[in-house]
Amino acid sequence: MSNAQSGSSMKSLARQILAKATDTGRASATALPDLPTETCFTESELARSKERLDASRLLVSIEPSGTMRLLHGDSAELQRTIRAGAVTYTPEEMFLYVRLNGEERRMVRELKSIKQTGGRQ
């Protein structure tokens, strides 16, 4: 798959998830494809996406299985997913996360998990 095809696939997936989240209040669970370590989006596309998520008061939750969900920050479901081991990101954190390389992303996920669980496994 070329970079252009991969970029359009990711854009399509992101649009579908965001559309579901803003229409229904939350997105259905969607398995994430393997993401390249470099972003396929322009800075302005990422900034607009971050602004839409902020405006909708959504957080990105990634479960241990790799399933991603968009959840309202004040939902009971968010607390359940965290207790189940999901790591959540604010739109600002995701905006920064997608710019990291694979090793940096792994470290961020580990640190976020420790922070959210208070070190409990």
A tleap script that builds the chain and sets N, CA, C and O, in Angstrom:
source leaprc.protein.ff14SB
mol = sequence {
  NMET SER ASN ALA GLN SER GLY SER SER MET
  LYS SER LEU ALA ARG GLN ILE LEU ALA LYS
  ALA THR ASP THR GLY ARG ALA SER ALA THR
  ALA LEU PRO ASP LEU PRO THR GLU THR CYS
  PHE THR GLU SER GLU LEU ALA ARG SER LYS
  GLU ARG LEU ASP ALA SER ARG LEU LEU VAL
  SER ILE GLU PRO SER GLY THR MET ARG LEU
  LEU HIE GLY ASP SER ALA GLU LEU GLN ARG
  THR ILE ARG ALA GLY ALA VAL THR TYR THR
  PRO GLU GLU MET PHE LEU TYR VAL ARG LEU
  ASN GLY GLU GLU ARG ARG MET VAL ARG GLU
  LEU LYS SER ILE LYS GLN THR GLY GLY ARG
  CGLN
}
set mol.1.N position { 0.850 -1.178 0.000 }
set mol.1.CA position { 0.000 0.000 0.000 }
set mol.1.C position { 0.894 1.239 0.000 }
set mol.1.O position { 1.810 1.336 0.817 }
set mol.2.N position { 0.647 2.161 -0.879 }
set mol.2.CA position { 1.467 3.367 -0.952 }
set mol.2.C position { 1.124 4.305 0.197 }
set mol.2.O position { 0.093 4.145 0.850 }
set mol.3.N position { 1.986 5.277 0.439 }
set mol.3.CA position { 1.747 6.263 1.487 }
set mol.3.C position { 0.455 7.036 1.239 }
set mol.3.O position { -0.288 7.328 2.176 }
set mol.4.N position { 0.191 7.365 -0.022 }
set mol.4.CA position { -1.036 8.106 -0.344 }
set mol.4.C position { -2.265 7.260 -0.049 }
set mol.4.O position { -3.250 7.765 0.489 }
set mol.5.N position { -2.217 5.957 -0.401 }
set mol.5.CA position { -3.345 5.077 -0.119 }
set mol.5.C position { -3.521 4.895 1.380 }
set mol.5.O position { -4.643 4.911 1.887 }
set mol.6.N position { -2.403 4.721 2.091 }
set mol.6.CA position { -2.460 4.565 3.538 }
set mol.6.C position { -3.040 5.816 4.185 }
set mol.6.O position { -3.846 5.725 5.111 }
set mol.7.N position { -2.630 6.981 3.700 }
set mol.7.CA position { -3.135 8.242 4.234 }
set mol.7.C position { -4.618 8.398 4.008 }
set mol.7.O position { -5.339 8.842 4.901 }
set mol.8.N position { -5.091 8.036 2.816 }
set mol.8.CA position { -6.517 8.175 2.545 }
set mol.8.C position { -7.319 7.158 3.343 }
set mol.8.O position { -8.445 7.452 3.745 }
set mol.9.N position { -6.764 5.953 3.587 }
set mol.9.CA position { -7.442 4.951 4.404 }
set mol.9.C position { -7.575 5.449 5.841 }
set mol.9.O position { -8.635 5.315 6.452 }
set mol.10.N position { -6.506 6.019 6.372 }
set mol.10.CA position { -6.537 6.535 7.738 }
set mol.10.C position { -7.514 7.699 7.855 }
set mol.10.O position { -8.245 7.811 8.839 }
set mol.11.N position { -7.520 8.558 6.848 }
set mol.11.CA position { -8.455 9.682 6.869 }
set mol.11.C position { -9.884 9.174 6.854 }
set mol.11.O position { -10.742 9.682 7.576 }
set mol.12.N position { -10.134 8.171 6.031 }
set mol.12.CA position { -11.475 7.601 5.935 }
set mol.12.C position { -11.896 6.999 7.270 }
set mol.12.O position { -13.016 7.232 7.726 }
set mol.13.N position { -11.013 6.227 7.903 }
set mol.13.CA position { -11.302 5.631 9.196 }
set mol.13.C position { -11.565 6.705 10.242 }
set mol.13.O position { -12.525 6.612 11.006 }
set mol.14.N position { -10.721 7.716 10.276 }
set mol.14.CA position { -10.890 8.796 11.246 }
set mol.14.C position { -12.215 9.522 11.039 }
set mol.14.O position { -12.906 9.840 12.007 }
set mol.15.N position { -12.573 9.784 9.787 }
set mol.15.CA position { -13.847 10.459 9.497 }
set mol.15.C position { -15.027 9.605 9.947 }
set mol.15.O position { -15.980 10.130 10.522 }
set mol.16.N position { -14.980 8.299 9.696 }
set mol.16.CA position { -16.067 7.406 10.093 }
set mol.16.C position { -16.227 7.392 11.606 }
set mol.16.O position { -17.343 7.480 12.120 }
set mol.17.N position { -15.114 7.280 12.314 }
set mol.17.CA position { -15.177 7.240 13.775 }
set mol.17.C position { -15.691 8.561 14.321 }
set mol.17.O position { -16.552 8.577 15.200 }
set mol.18.N position { -15.171 9.667 13.807 }
set mol.18.CA position { -15.606 10.972 14.292 }
set mol.18.C position { -17.078 11.209 13.976 }
set mol.18.O position { -17.802 11.757 14.807 }
set mol.19.N position { -17.535 10.807 12.793 }
set mol.19.CA position { -18.942 10.981 12.421 }
set mol.19.C position { -19.829 10.187 13.370 }
set mol.19.O position { -20.843 10.704 13.839 }
set mol.20.N position { -19.466 8.940 13.662 }
set mol.20.CA position { -20.252 8.130 14.591 }
set mol.20.C position { -20.254 8.752 15.975 }
set mol.20.O position { -21.290 8.795 16.640 }
set mol.21.N position { -19.106 9.232 16.409 }
set mol.21.CA position { -18.993 9.788 17.755 }
set mol.21.C position { -19.833 11.040 17.908 }
set mol.21.O position { -20.471 11.229 18.943 }
set mol.22.N position { -19.847 11.888 16.912 }
set mol.22.CA position { -20.596 13.128 17.036 }
set mol.22.C position { -22.079 12.906 16.778 }
set mol.22.O position { -22.900 13.682 17.268 }
set mol.23.N position { -22.451 11.870 16.024 }
set mol.23.CA position { -23.861 11.570 15.774 }
set mol.23.C position { -24.500 10.835 16.943 }
set mol.23.O position { -25.638 11.133 17.306 }
set mol.24.N position { -23.796 9.885 17.536 }
set mol.24.CA position { -24.399 9.023 18.549 }
set mol.24.C position { -23.899 9.296 19.953 }
set mol.24.O position { -24.404 8.702 20.906 }
set mol.25.N position { -22.931 10.168 20.110 }
set mol.25.CA position { -22.380 10.444 21.432 }
set mol.25.C position { -21.134 9.642 21.723 }
set mol.25.O position { -20.347 10.015 22.593 }
set mol.26.N position { -20.939 8.532 21.003 }
set mol.26.CA position { -19.707 7.761 21.158 }
set mol.26.C position { -19.536 6.892 19.925 }
set mol.26.O position { -20.493 6.600 19.208 }
set mol.27.N position { -18.330 6.497 19.703 }
set mol.27.CA position { -18.047 5.660 18.537 }
set mol.27.C position { -18.114 4.200 18.931 }
set mol.27.O position { -17.844 3.841 20.077 }
set mol.28.N position { -18.469 3.379 17.993 }
set mol.28.CA position { -18.389 1.939 18.201 }
set mol.28.C position { -16.918 1.554 18.267 }
set mol.28.O position { -16.052 2.257 17.746 }
set mol.29.N position { -16.658 0.448 18.903 }
set mol.29.CA position { -15.278 -0.030 18.966 }
set mol.29.C position { -14.800 -0.336 17.561 }
set mol.29.O position { -15.503 -0.985 16.786 }
set mol.30.N position { -13.617 0.124 17.235 }
set mol.30.CA position { -13.042 -0.085 15.914 }
set mol.30.C position { -11.594 -0.492 16.076 }
set mol.30.O position { -10.817 0.223 16.709 }
set mol.31.N position { -11.222 -1.622 15.520 }
set mol.31.CA position { -9.831 -2.067 15.622 }
set mol.31.C position { -8.951 -1.139 14.810 }
set mol.31.O position { -9.284 -0.778 13.681 }
set mol.32.N position { -7.837 -0.759 15.386 }
set mol.32.CA position { -6.902 0.137 14.709 }
set mol.32.C position { -5.990 -0.652 13.785 }
set mol.32.O position { -5.522 -1.728 14.155 }
set mol.33.N position { -5.731 -0.140 12.599 }
set mol.33.CA position { -4.734 -0.776 11.746 }
set mol.33.C position { -3.346 -0.465 12.291 }
set mol.33.O position { -3.199 0.419 13.136 }
set mol.34.N position { -2.336 -1.174 11.823 }
set mol.34.CA position { -0.971 -0.833 12.203 }
set mol.34.C position { -0.676 0.558 11.661 }
set mol.34.O position { -0.789 0.808 10.461 }
set mol.35.N position { -0.300 1.450 12.551 }
set mol.35.CA position { -0.047 2.831 12.151 }
set mol.35.C position { 1.417 3.014 11.807 }
set mol.35.O position { 2.284 2.475 12.494 }
set mol.36.N position { 1.707 3.761 10.761 }
set mol.36.CA position { 3.104 4.066 10.465 }
set mol.36.C position { 3.648 4.984 11.554 }
set mol.36.O position { 2.885 5.682 12.223 }
set mol.37.N position { 4.959 4.984 11.730 }
set mol.37.CA position { 5.521 5.846 12.766 }
set mol.37.C position { 5.513 7.301 12.354 }
set mol.37.O position { 5.638 8.178 13.208 }
set mol.38.N position { 5.372 7.581 11.082 }
set mol.38.CA position { 5.242 8.972 10.669 }
set mol.38.C position { 3.776 9.230 10.315 }
set mol.38.O position { 3.085 8.347 9.807 }
set mol.39.N position { 3.321 10.426 10.586 }
set mol.39.CA position { 1.924 10.751 10.343 }
set mol.39.C position { 1.649 10.924 8.853 }
set mol.39.O position { 2.509 11.373 8.096 }
set mol.40.N position { 0.446 10.561 8.452 }
set mol.40.CA position { 0.023 10.685 7.053 }
set mol.40.C position { -0.762 11.967 6.850 }
set mol.40.O position { -1.263 12.216 5.753 }
set mol.41.N position { -0.878 12.780 7.882 }
set mol.41.CA position { -1.720 13.967 7.841 }
set mol.41.C position { -0.879 15.232 7.887 }
set mol.41.O position { 0.238 15.231 8.404 }
set mol.42.N position { -1.424 16.302 7.345 }
set mol.42.CA position { -0.752 17.590 7.442 }
set mol.42.C position { -1.006 18.175 8.831 }
set mol.42.O position { -1.922 17.748 9.534 }
set mol.43.N position { -0.203 19.136 9.214 }
set mol.43.CA position { -0.391 19.802 10.505 }
set mol.43.C position { -1.783 20.420 10.612 }
set mol.43.O position { -2.412 20.346 11.668 }
set mol.44.N position { -2.264 21.023 9.539 }
set mol.44.CA position { -3.578 21.667 9.603 }
set mol.44.C position { -4.695 20.635 9.736 }
set mol.44.O position { -5.683 20.891 10.424 }
set mol.45.N position { -4.559 19.460 9.084 }
set mol.45.CA position { -5.562 18.399 9.234 }
set mol.45.C position { -5.586 17.880 10.671 }
set mol.45.O position { -6.654 17.657 11.241 }
set mol.46.N position { -4.411 17.694 11.245 }
set mol.46.CA position { -4.335 17.237 12.631 }
set mol.46.C position { -4.934 18.276 13.583 }
set mol.46.O position { -5.662 17.927 14.512 }
set mol.47.N position { -4.628 19.534 13.349 }
set mol.47.CA position { -5.143 20.606 14.208 }
set mol.47.C position { -6.666 20.679 14.124 }
set mol.47.O position { -7.333 20.844 15.146 }
set mol.48.N position { -7.222 20.560 12.922 }
set mol.48.CA position { -8.685 20.587 12.769 }
set mol.48.C position { -9.333 19.388 13.467 }
set mol.48.O position { -10.382 19.526 14.097 }
set mol.49.N position { -8.717 18.229 13.354 }
set mol.49.CA position { -9.242 17.037 14.022 }
set mol.49.C position { -9.221 17.225 15.536 }
set mol.49.O position { -10.188 16.888 16.219 }
set mol.50.N position { -8.128 17.757 16.055 }
set mol.50.CA position { -8.006 18.025 17.490 }
set mol.50.C position { -9.095 18.995 17.943 }
set mol.50.O position { -9.711 18.799 18.990 }
set mol.51.N position { -9.325 20.026 17.162 }
set mol.51.CA position { -10.350 21.016 17.508 }
set mol.51.C position { -11.746 20.391 17.519 }
set mol.51.O position { -12.552 20.705 18.394 }
set mol.52.N position { -12.043 19.505 16.554 }
set mol.52.CA position { -13.355 18.835 16.526 }
set mol.52.C position { -13.534 17.940 17.749 }
set mol.52.O position { -14.604 17.918 18.358 }
set mol.53.N position { -12.482 17.201 18.106 }
set mol.53.CA position { -12.570 16.350 19.288 }
set mol.53.C position { -12.744 17.193 20.552 }
set mol.53.O position { -13.542 16.850 21.424 }
set mol.54.N position { -12.000 18.291 20.649 }
set mol.54.CA position { -12.141 19.199 21.791 }
set mol.54.C position { -13.563 19.741 21.883 }
set mol.54.O position { -14.166 19.743 22.956 }
set mol.55.N position { -14.089 20.197 20.763 }
set mol.55.CA position { -15.426 20.784 20.746 }
set mol.55.C position { -16.496 19.766 21.138 }
set mol.55.O position { -17.513 20.122 21.733 }
set mol.56.N position { -16.261 18.512 20.804 }
set mol.56.CA position { -17.222 17.451 21.131 }
set mol.56.C position { -16.968 16.859 22.515 }
set mol.56.O position { -17.706 15.982 22.962 }
set mol.57.N position { -15.923 17.338 23.192 }
set mol.57.CA position { -15.516 16.855 24.518 }
set mol.57.C position { -15.273 15.349 24.520 }
set mol.57.O position { -15.727 14.627 25.407 }
set mol.58.N position { -14.549 14.902 23.509 }
set mol.58.CA position { -14.253 13.477 23.375 }
set mol.58.C position { -12.817 13.167 23.752 }
set mol.58.O position { -11.916 13.979 23.545 }
set mol.59.N position { -12.617 11.990 24.305 }
set mol.59.CA position { -11.297 11.453 24.592 }
set mol.59.C position { -11.105 10.215 23.740 }
set mol.59.O position { -12.076 9.553 23.371 }
set mol.60.N position { -9.863 9.899 23.426 }
set mol.60.CA position { -9.535 8.694 22.679 }
set mol.60.C position { -9.115 7.643 23.689 }
set mol.60.O position { -8.203 7.868 24.485 }
set mol.61.N position { -9.781 6.493 23.658 }
set mol.61.CA position { -9.477 5.390 24.560 }
set mol.61.C position { -8.975 4.223 23.731 }
set mol.61.O position { -9.639 3.799 22.785 }
set mol.62.N position { -7.796 3.695 24.082 }
set mol.62.CA position { -7.226 2.563 23.360 }
set mol.62.C position { -7.105 1.399 24.327 }
set mol.62.O position { -6.380 1.461 25.320 }
set mol.63.N position { -7.835 0.331 24.010 }
set mol.63.CA position { -7.869 -0.857 24.858 }
set mol.63.C position { -6.613 -1.704 24.625 }
set mol.63.O position { -5.940 -1.541 23.607 }
set mol.64.N position { -6.293 -2.605 25.556 }
set mol.64.CA position { -5.116 -3.463 25.384 }
set mol.64.C position { -5.135 -4.251 24.071 }
set mol.64.O position { -4.076 -4.576 23.534 }
set mol.65.N position { -6.318 -4.560 23.554 }
set mol.65.CA position { -6.437 -5.304 22.291 }
set mol.65.C position { -6.107 -4.442 21.078 }
set mol.65.O position { -5.958 -4.961 19.971 }
set mol.66.N position { -5.991 -3.116 21.279 }
set mol.66.CA position { -5.754 -2.203 20.169 }
set mol.66.C position { -7.018 -1.547 19.672 }
set mol.66.O position { -6.967 -0.708 18.773 }
set mol.67.N position { -8.152 -1.911 20.237 }
set mol.67.CA position { -9.422 -1.310 19.855 }
set mol.67.C position { -9.462 0.129 20.340 }
set mol.67.O position { -9.117 0.419 21.485 }
set mol.68.N position { -9.882 1.019 19.470 }
set mol.68.CA position { -9.962 2.434 19.810 }
set mol.68.C position { -11.412 2.847 19.931 }
set mol.68.O position { -12.262 2.427 19.145 }
set mol.69.N position { -11.687 3.676 20.929 }
set mol.69.CA position { -13.025 4.218 21.111 }
set mol.69.C position { -12.910 5.715 21.364 }
set mol.69.O position { -11.928 6.188 21.938 }
set mol.70.N position { -13.901 6.436 20.939 }
set mol.70.CA position { -14.028 7.845 21.291 }
set mol.70.C position { -15.120 7.924 22.338 }
set mol.70.O position { -16.245 7.486 22.101 }
set mol.71.N position { -14.796 8.478 23.491 }
set mol.71.CA position { -15.733 8.524 24.606 }
set mol.71.C position { -15.811 9.924 25.172 }
set mol.71.O position { -14.838 10.677 25.139 }
set mol.72.N position { -16.985 10.268 25.695 }
set mol.72.CA position { -17.117 11.544 26.398 }
set mol.72.C position { -16.312 11.472 27.681 }
set mol.72.O position { -16.290 10.447 28.362 }
set mol.73.N position { -15.655 12.570 27.998 }
set mol.73.CA position { -14.786 12.612 29.159 }
set mol.73.C position { -15.483 12.406 30.481 }
set mol.73.O position { -14.834 12.056 31.467 }
set mol.74.N position { -16.793 12.615 30.532 }
set mol.74.CA position { -17.509 12.474 31.793 }
set mol.74.C position { -18.394 11.226 31.826 }
set mol.74.O position { -19.285 11.131 32.670 }
set mol.75.N position { -18.168 10.283 30.938 }
set mol.75.CA position { -19.036 9.111 30.867 }
set mol.75.C position { -18.607 8.014 31.829 }
set mol.75.O position { -17.422 7.847 32.117 }
set mol.76.N position { -19.589 7.274 32.317 }
set mol.76.CA position { -19.307 6.113 33.168 }
set mol.76.C position { -18.554 5.055 32.356 }
set mol.76.O position { -17.730 4.320 32.901 }
set mol.77.N position { -18.839 4.982 31.061 }
set mol.77.CA position { -18.151 4.010 30.205 }
set mol.77.C position { -16.652 4.286 30.179 }
set mol.77.O position { -15.855 3.350 30.116 }
set mol.78.N position { -16.258 5.549 30.225 }
set mol.78.CA position { -14.839 5.893 30.243 }
set mol.78.C position { -14.165 5.274 31.462 }
set mol.78.O position { -13.088 4.690 31.345 }
set mol.79.N position { -14.786 5.397 32.623 }
set mol.79.CA position { -14.208 4.821 33.839 }
set mol.79.C position { -14.121 3.301 33.746 }
set mol.79.O position { -13.146 2.709 34.209 }
set mol.80.N position { -15.126 2.666 33.154 }
set mol.80.CA position { -15.094 1.201 32.984 }
set mol.80.C position { -13.946 0.785 32.065 }
set mol.80.O position { -13.257 -0.198 32.336 }
set mol.81.N position { -13.738 1.533 30.977 }
set mol.81.CA position { -12.674 1.151 30.040 }
set mol.81.C position { -11.297 1.340 30.667 }
set mol.81.O position { -10.381 0.564 30.395 }
set mol.82.N position { -11.143 2.355 31.497 }
set mol.82.CA position { -9.866 2.564 32.194 }
set mol.82.C position { -9.616 1.415 33.161 }
set mol.82.O position { -8.508 0.882 33.221 }
set mol.83.N position { -10.654 1.027 33.927 }
set mol.83.CA position { -10.494 -0.105 34.854 }
set mol.83.C position { -10.162 -1.396 34.103 }
set mol.83.O position { -9.495 -2.278 34.644 }
set mol.84.N position { -10.627 -1.505 32.856 }
set mol.84.CA position { -10.365 -2.698 32.045 }
set mol.84.C position { -8.985 -2.640 31.376 }
set mol.84.O position { -8.616 -3.558 30.643 }
set mol.85.N position { -8.228 -1.573 31.623 }
set mol.85.CA position { -6.863 -1.492 31.108 }
set mol.85.C position { -6.670 -0.586 29.907 }
set mol.85.O position { -5.571 -0.525 29.357 }
set mol.86.N position { -7.711 0.118 29.486 }
set mol.86.CA position { -7.571 1.039 28.353 }
set mol.86.C position { -6.749 2.256 28.773 }
set mol.86.O position { -6.749 2.650 29.940 }
set mol.87.N position { -6.062 2.833 27.819 }
set mol.87.CA position { -5.305 4.065 28.043 }
set mol.87.C position { -6.048 5.163 27.301 }
set mol.87.O position { -6.389 4.999 26.130 }
set mol.88.N position { -6.302 6.279 27.968 }
set mol.88.CA position { -7.055 7.365 27.350 }
set mol.88.C position { -6.155 8.564 27.081 }
set mol.88.O position { -5.195 8.830 27.805 }
set mol.89.N position { -6.497 9.265 26.029 }
set mol.89.CA position { -5.738 10.433 25.597 }
set mol.89.C position { -6.689 11.587 25.340 }
set mol.89.O position { -7.779 11.404 24.797 }
set mol.90.N position { -6.267 12.769 25.733 }
set mol.90.CA position { -7.008 13.968 25.366 }
set mol.90.C position { -6.696 14.271 23.902 }
set mol.90.O position { -5.724 13.743 23.361 }
set mol.91.N position { -7.498 15.108 23.254 }
set mol.91.CA position { -7.172 15.480 21.874 }
set mol.91.C position { -5.771 16.088 21.752 }
set mol.91.O position { -5.067 15.831 20.775 }
set mol.92.N position { -5.372 16.881 22.726 }
set mol.92.CA position { -4.032 17.485 22.696 }
set mol.92.C position { -2.948 16.414 22.777 }
set mol.92.O position { -1.948 16.475 22.061 }
set mol.93.N position { -3.156 15.425 23.665 }
set mol.93.CA position { -2.179 14.348 23.781 }
set mol.93.C position { -2.077 13.544 22.486 }
set mol.93.O position { -0.976 13.176 22.074 }
set mol.94.N position { -3.209 13.269 21.842 }
set mol.94.CA position { -3.188 12.529 20.579 }
set mol.94.C position { -2.522 13.353 19.487 }
set mol.94.O position { -1.809 12.812 18.642 }
set mol.95.N position { -2.754 14.660 19.506 }
set mol.95.CA position { -2.134 15.564 18.543 }
set mol.95.C position { -0.612 15.436 18.625 }
set mol.95.O position { 0.071 15.429 17.601 }
set mol.96.N position { -0.092 15.337 19.833 }
set mol.96.CA position { 1.349 15.178 20.035 }
set mol.96.C position { 1.799 13.739 19.770 }
set mol.96.O position { 2.862 13.516 19.191 }
set mol.97.N position { 0.995 12.771 20.190 }
set mol.97.CA position { 1.335 11.346 20.073 }
set mol.97.C position { 1.585 10.924 18.629 }
set mol.97.O position { 2.528 10.181 18.359 }
set mol.98.N position { 0.758 11.386 17.704 }
set mol.98.CA position { 0.902 10.945 16.307 }
set mol.98.C position { 2.197 11.454 15.672 }
set mol.98.O position { 2.581 10.975 14.605 }
set mol.99.N position { 2.858 12.386 16.288 }
set mol.99.CA position { 4.119 12.902 15.765 }
set mol.99.C position { 5.329 12.104 16.242 }
set mol.99.O position { 6.444 12.329 15.773 }
set mol.100.N position { 5.116 11.180 17.165 }
set mol.100.CA position { 6.220 10.427 17.753 }
set mol.100.C position { 6.587 9.225 16.899 }
set mol.100.O position { 5.785 8.753 16.093 }
set mol.101.N position { 7.819 8.730 17.084 }
set mol.101.CA position { 8.203 7.490 16.411 }
set mol.101.C position { 7.704 6.307 17.247 }
set mol.101.O position { 7.170 6.505 18.338 }
set mol.102.N position { 7.870 5.111 16.758 }
set mol.102.CA position { 7.340 3.918 17.411 }
set mol.102.C position { 7.804 3.728 18.840 }
set mol.102.O position { 6.993 3.420 19.713 }
set mol.103.N position { 9.088 3.903 19.099 }
set mol.103.CA position { 9.630 3.736 20.446 }
set mol.103.C position { 9.087 4.798 21.396 }
set mol.103.O position { 8.752 4.497 22.541 }
set mol.104.N position { 9.002 6.030 20.926 }
set mol.104.CA position { 8.458 7.105 21.759 }
set mol.104.C position { 6.990 6.843 22.083 }
set mol.104.O position { 6.552 7.087 23.207 }
set mol.105.N position { 6.229 6.351 21.111 }
set mol.105.CA position { 4.818 6.021 21.345 }
set mol.105.C position { 4.687 4.926 22.405 }
set mol.105.O position { 3.831 5.017 23.285 }
set mol.106.N position { 5.526 3.896 22.326 }
set mol.106.CA position { 5.490 2.810 23.296 }
set mol.106.C position { 5.733 3.347 24.706 }
set mol.106.O position { 5.037 2.965 25.647 }
set mol.107.N position { 6.722 4.237 24.851 }
set mol.107.CA position { 7.022 4.806 26.161 }
set mol.107.C position { 5.856 5.638 26.677 }
set mol.107.O position { 5.518 5.566 27.858 }
set mol.108.N position { 5.241 6.422 25.808 }
set mol.108.CA position { 4.091 7.236 26.224 }
set mol.108.C position { 2.956 6.336 26.697 }
set mol.108.O position { 2.348 6.600 27.734 }
set mol.109.N position { 2.664 5.269 25.939 }
set mol.109.CA position { 1.589 4.342 26.340 }
set mol.109.C position { 1.870 3.738 27.713 }
set mol.109.O position { 0.976 3.659 28.555 }
set mol.110.N position { 3.104 3.314 27.935 }
set mol.110.CA position { 3.459 2.723 29.226 }
set mol.110.C position { 3.311 3.734 30.360 }
set mol.110.O position { 2.761 3.411 31.413 }
set mol.111.N position { 3.795 4.950 30.151 }
set mol.111.CA position { 3.696 5.979 31.187 }
set mol.111.C position { 2.245 6.373 31.455 }
set mol.111.O position { 1.850 6.559 32.606 }
set mol.112.N position { 1.458 6.500 30.396 }
set mol.112.CA position { 0.033 6.833 30.572 }
set mol.112.C position { -0.679 5.734 31.356 }
set mol.112.O position { -1.503 6.017 32.226 }
set mol.113.N position { -0.362 4.496 31.048 }
set mol.113.CA position { -0.991 3.368 31.739 }
set mol.113.C position { -0.644 3.396 33.228 }
set mol.113.O position { -1.518 3.199 34.072 }
set mol.114.N position { 0.619 3.640 33.551 }
set mol.114.CA position { 1.047 3.719 34.942 }
set mol.114.C position { 0.335 4.867 35.645 }
set mol.114.O position { -0.142 4.710 36.769 }
set mol.115.N position { 0.263 6.010 34.991 }
set mol.115.CA position { -0.381 7.189 35.575 }
set mol.115.C position { -1.853 6.917 35.862 }
set mol.115.O position { -2.351 7.258 36.935 }
set mol.116.N position { -2.552 6.302 34.906 }
set mol.116.CA position { -3.993 6.069 35.068 }
set mol.116.C position { -4.310 5.011 36.102 }
set mol.116.O position { -5.352 5.082 36.754 }
set mol.117.N position { -3.443 4.037 36.268 }
set mol.117.CA position { -3.713 2.956 37.217 }
set mol.117.C position { -3.062 3.209 38.563 }
set mol.117.O position { -3.275 2.439 39.500 }
set mol.118.N position { -2.284 4.254 38.683 }
set mol.118.CA position { -1.570 4.512 39.922 }
set mol.118.C position { -0.504 3.461 40.184 }
set mol.118.O position { -0.107 3.240 41.329 }
set mol.119.N position { -0.035 2.803 39.103 }
set mol.119.CA position { 0.986 1.775 39.236 }
set mol.119.C position { 0.414 0.386 39.465 }
set mol.119.O position { 1.162 -0.591 39.501 }
set mol.120.N position { -0.920 0.280 39.624 }
set mol.120.CA position { -1.557 -1.037 39.818 }
set mol.120.C position { -1.679 -1.733 38.481 }
set mol.120.O position { -1.950 -1.075 37.477 }
set mol.121.N position { -1.493 -3.008 38.432 }
set mol.121.CA position { -1.667 -3.781 37.200 }
set mol.121.C position { -2.994 -4.476 37.187 }
set mol.121.O position { -3.316 -5.175 36.226 }
savepdb mol mol.pdb
quit
